[in-house]
Amino acid sequence: MNFKSRKKIIFLVTQSEMGGAQRYIYETSKALTERYDILVAAGSGDGELFHKLGNTGVQPLYLSQMRRTPWPWQIILTVKEIFDLLKKEKPDVLFLCSTTAGLTGSIAGFFYRNLVPDLGTKFPSKLRIIYRIGGWAFRDPRPSWKNWLIFWAEKLTSGFKDLIIVNSEYDWRIAVEKRIVSPEKIIKIYNGLDINSLNFLSKEEARTGLLAPSQKLSRLRLHSSSLNSPWIGCVANFYKTKGLEYLIGAFARPGLLERPGLKLLVIGDGHLRPQLEAQIKKLGLENKVILAGRIPDAYKYLKAFDVFVLPSLKEGFPWIILEAIAAELPIIATNVGALPEIIENGKEGFLIEPKNSQILAEKIKWLLENPQKAKIIGIEAKLKLAKEFSLQKMVEATEKLISQ
């Protein structure tokens, strides 16, 4: 009989571009690689996840069939691809992150542990399937029939998963109230950050860096005369769920529109770029709003901003909020997902209802006009971050589940 000295974990995620699920995999696998054999498999994207894993000792693998919004035949091909991967690697734990990976991975895992004998025995595989969701996808702004399909896909495949991890009390309640899974099979683990590992640039260095020719922002109407102007920042993928059109709309409101030198810099990219560019042109905001594109290690530049805004329509537990808090920025965010669990409204930032450009404009204006109070808000949030949302807590809670 063969025995393995270390457990093998396969982390499976839908896309290889960095987002919340990918950040969780990166931080967790990097911390666990000395004690476990780890393989990270991901589908389409720019490959930033694989690039960041670099020399960590984690084995990367590209899944050619995995898609973010697959057609039925692509689901079948993806399930087969994952099933073949499981037969080859024989992991102890299949750790699924993100919705499509959760669907296809759990189906493949179900067939694998019922059809493939355990290593060296004639009995079914003891593969453990853990699913981490960073915000239920059936809450996304899309046609109701699509969300209905996603909901039932989650509900019907929940029986294939041994454990489901959520990162907010909000998503835990949804899972229980909608009977997606029984309460004993779902656990909450907050995202965590190691403040000491963050290498922020100073405000002057960050702004100068963003103005450097290598960032190509000069063609985006951001130039040296902007160094001393107020900057509002946002870091987000250009998806419908991020509510960026409402943030852009806020800059066409009285109080911000006429403010000289004021800039909104959105770091990120995505399929909604043409629509956002058209909105900026229609509102005449070409000299105020800059869509900067993706910038590697964008968090380093956070201190360039005077205020950080996240106008999401739906969230799980956004990492960028933790990074903005670590940078001691005053924050305006929407009252969705885990955000009210991170920020106490009025004390550690401002929480507003989504889809409200007017309130966004008013809160931005207030923070700019009250810099001392804004500074206190940033400090209060950082004190809470260090106490409640540490990377060590997140990794220890995850490893406890893996080692069971």
Steps between C-alpha positions, in 0.01 A plus 500: 500500500624850413497782752548870430708699748321830431147585405447622145260787435365615165366855503263552209382842380317615189737770372873568528468880518518641852176551689366415845505122458845507345631721780372251758671212317823696468520597867390159631708278271810714555460457877433124484750387237764399756261246656294383200550414134293760317383531141301802378287445190328790324333579172510797265634842595823696490691249713585748776417241767761260359750785468455604862537143625839504326763338720269410791524126433137482386445309177286692246278337238294662224156349435424542131125428527412717803287809420340765721160463330511159330253352256357156593746309280788697653384395847522135390850551356613683813369226729691241297818710510479532880416131539810406299707737715374334818582153365852613416581695817296302759461790745376473857311830478329670207460866598253681274490879472249703294164395358582320176792317659267404784241358261729309263753402766241354736344291220843371394588434863177307554573267208864465599444393859222260403667342196873509577642279780703663772877481459611142554156367596181376338284750690361830363725803523503695826530828311376791712321778308500850647326790327574864580262761366586871515142619447209303354489551123119483488502846662674657200319761287388278210169369362297321767482175306880476493521558873229233546714250308810588700310468828379150415844400376640601840221322687515175300879467515531593868461132587822423311697733730617402846527857620416850375697807612354851481679820596211698647213458742276634224578211263478248786142613571405481133628142477305392806179693430484378140593147611791474263681295762442392859654730764751240623660484153564872462763708678598867492865600458574868454765610251820609669797722428859515624546874542876466544540339157353799313750734337305819445659786313474838665242741359763688301667180376165344406383802302836543330500129418154518345613796294811317374517434125499124566143525631387679182264725694616824339286414199209464740512869595684439828812717516738668742263790569276244673756417770342729757136457398254281691489144367216256555591137443336168421649160416256259337441275202266659248206272577135597546514396865756773578257789436766717336244689292357647822843615616565665164153656515585655838765717333235665284314617814520848653775519759737282300446606141618857556782414744831598331765234455292217648580161345343155517748224422358149450763227491377185327352381173234274355232450239301810607778742400326616177178583689688685775702697244179595320347617829806714580481663156124557523535674839797708383729353767801425280724726711371374834461121472789272403463129429859401565488132404657221701813587697708223665490514881249785484476512880846662515352817348206536740656786695479707179130543580330735744184288511435139396159401363352156430151547347413129461150368443605163645807387692633213701793618710715728280873481560554849363301644789744342746792643304342846487443482876864397551598811299294707750273637229152630581259264325158530342342164416156355442303317765528157336656163577755500780564876481280584803691230690829676418398866528286663766320781321618843607786365712725297271365630169170577331252237382234606251234320304609390149400672175498849654731746324362796695587360844839390368573855388390643836719262703806561279449875534468475881823300537691742280373794702576336837853357464567470875182302562576290191844419646346385830259274310795336322687439826193349673453252215865392505483423874203270435676334206803402706278347768233314304616433142849351513647265241610265779141454617382423147774247425470322836123462462541365146774255595289368786233398248752351258672293767181338631 
